[in-house]
Amino acid sequence: MPDYKPYTPEWHRKRYLKEALDKYLDDYVENDIILEDIGDILNSRCIKAYKEFEKTNQLEWMIRKNAE
């Protein structure tokens, strides 16, 4: 695993992830719960991204339709 230069964006991301994982592990959360929480977070992110895509796609369609 790479060691990032201190205070770079990469270093902060890794630190935040480590802190979150440490909290789960320090609280003795079961691995299946950790995986479920990660899955929930990723799913929420996917839903948000898809809604943004749909809106952008609809706007693009409207622009093309009005250009005709």
C-alpha positions as protocol buffer text, in pm:
chain_id: "A"
residue {
  index: 1
  type: MET
  ca { x: 0 y: 0 z: 0 }
}
residue {
  index: 2
  type: PRO
  ca { x: 145 y: 338 z: -91 }
}
residue {
  index: 3
  type: ASP
  ca { x: 252 y: 589 z: 169 }
}
residue {
  index: 4
  type: TYR
  ca { x: 129 y: 930 z: 64 }
}
residue {
  index: 5
  type: LYS
  ca { x: 299 y: 1260 z: 134 }
}
residue {
  index: 6
  type: PRO
  ca { x: 150 y: 1418 z: 448 }
}
residue {
  index: 7
  type: TYR
  ca { x: -145 y: 1653 z: 404 }
}
residue {
  index: 8
  type: THR
  ca { x: -202 y: 1568 z: 38 }
}
residue {
  index: 9
  type: PRO
  ca { x: -558 y: 1483 z: -73 }
}
residue {
  index: 10
  type: GLU
  ca { x: -455 y: 1116 z: -97 }
}
residue {
  index: 11
  type: TRP
  ca { x: -313 y: 1121 z: 255 }
}
residue {
  index: 12
  type: HIS
  ca { x: -637 y: 1273 z: 394 }
}
residue {
  index: 13
  type: ARG
  ca { x: -855 y: 1018 z: 212 }
}
residue {
  index: 14
  type: LYS
  ca { x: -653 y: 729 z: 349 }
}
residue {
  index: 15
  type: ARG
  ca { x: -658 y: 882 z: 699 }
}
residue {
  index: 16
  type: TYR
  ca { x: -1038 y: 926 z: 693 }
}
residue {
  index: 17
  type: LEU
  ca { x: -1089 y: 569 z: 574 }
}
residue {
  index: 18
  type: LYS
  ca { x: -851 y: 438 z: 840 }
}
residue {
  index: 19
  type: GLU
  ca { x: -1032 y: 633 z: 1112 }
}
residue {
  index: 20
  type: ALA
  ca { x: -1370 y: 497 z: 1001 }
}
residue {
  index: 21
  type: LEU
  ca { x: -1243 y: 138 z: 984 }
}
residue {
  index: 22
  type: ASP
  ca { x: -1066 y: 176 z: 1319 }
}
residue {
  index: 23
  type: LYS
  ca { x: -1395 y: 291 z: 1477 }
}
residue {
  index: 24
  type: TYR
  ca { x: -1578 y: -14 z: 1344 }
}
residue {
  index: 25
  type: LEU
  ca { x: -1303 y: -246 z: 1465 }
}
residue {
  index: 26
  type: ASP
  ca { x: -1265 y: -72 z: 1803 }
}
residue {
  index: 27
  type: ASP
  ca { x: -1641 y: -107 z: 1855 }
}
residue {
  index: 28
  type: TYR
  ca { x: -1615 y: -480 z: 1773 }
}
residue {
  index: 29
  type: VAL
  ca { x: -1865 y: -453 z: 1487 }
}
residue {
  index: 30
  type: GLU
  ca { x: -1912 y: -783 z: 1306 }
}
residue {
  index: 31
  type: ASN
  ca { x: -1756 y: -808 z: 960 }
}
residue {
  index: 32
  type: ASP
  ca { x: -2092 y: -874 z: 794 }
}
residue {
  index: 33
  type: ILE
  ca { x: -2226 y: -546 z: 938 }
}
residue {
  index: 34
  type: ILE
  ca { x: -1919 y: -358 z: 813 }
}
residue {
  index: 35
  type: LEU
  ca { x: -1969 y: -504 z: 465 }
}
residue {
  index: 36
  type: GLU
  ca { x: -2343 y: -428 z: 477 }
}
residue {
  index: 37
  type: ASP
  ca { x: -2273 y: -66 z: 573 }
}
residue {
  index: 38
  type: ILE
  ca { x: -2018 y: -30 z: 292 }
}
residue {
  index: 39
  type: GLY
  ca { x: -2271 y: -181 z: 50 }
}
residue {
  index: 40
  type: ASP
  ca { x: -2542 y: 60 z: 170 }
}
residue {
  index: 41
  type: ILE
  ca { x: -2313 y: 358 z: 122 }
}
residue {
  index: 42
  type: LEU
  ca { x: -2212 y: 246 z: -227 }
}
residue {
  index: 43
  type: ASN
  ca { x: -2575 y: 175 z: -319 }
}
residue {
  index: 44
  type: SER
  ca { x: -2683 y: 522 z: -205 }
}
residue {
  index: 45
  type: ARG
  ca { x: -2403 y: 672 z: -411 }
}
residue {
  index: 46
  type: CYS
  ca { x: -2512 y: 471 z: -716 }
}
residue {
  index: 47
  type: ILE
  ca { x: -2875 y: 579 z: -679 }
}
residue {
  index: 48
  type: LYS
  ca { x: -2773 y: 945 z: -648 }
}
residue {
  index: 49
  type: ALA
  ca { x: -2543 y: 918 z: -952 }
}
residue {
  index: 50
  type: TYR
  ca { x: -2815 y: 749 z: -1159 }
}
residue {
  index: 51
  type: LYS
  ca { x: -3069 y: 1019 z: -1071 }
}
residue {
  index: 52
  type: GLU
  ca { x: -2818 y: 1283 z: -1172 }
}
residue {
  index: 53
  type: PHE
  ca { x: -2754 y: 1097 z: -1498 }
}
residue {
  index: 54
  type: GLU
  ca { x: -3128 y: 1074 z: -1571 }
}
residue {
  index: 55
  type: LYS
  ca { x: -3177 y: 1445 z: -1510 }
}
residue {
  index: 56
  type: THR
  ca { x: -2877 y: 1539 z: -1723 }
}
residue {
  index: 57
  type: ASN
  ca { x: -2984 y: 1300 z: -1997 }
}
residue {
  index: 58
  type: GLN
  ca { x: -3336 y: 1444 z: -1996 }
}
residue {
  index: 59
  type: LEU
  ca { x: -3199 y: 1798 z: -2018 }
}
residue {
  index: 60
  type: GLU
  ca { x: -2975 y: 1699 z: -2309 }
}
residue {
  index: 61
  type: TRP
  ca { x: -3275 y: 1542 z: -2485 }
}
residue {
  index: 62
  type: MET
  ca { x: -3481 y: 1860 z: -2431 }
}
residue {
  index: 63
  type: ILE
  ca { x: -3201 y: 2075 z: -2572 }
}
residue {
  index: 64
  type: ARG
  ca { x: -3170 y: 1856 z: -2881 }
}
residue {
  index: 65
  type: LYS
  ca { x: -3550 y: 1852 z: -2927 }
}
residue {
  index: 66
  type: ASN
  ca { x: -3571 y: 2232 z: -2906 }
}
residue {
  index: 67
  type: ALA
  ca { x: -3280 y: 2269 z: -3148 }
}
residue {
  index: 68
  type: GLU
  ca { x: -3474 y: 2087 z: -3421 }
}
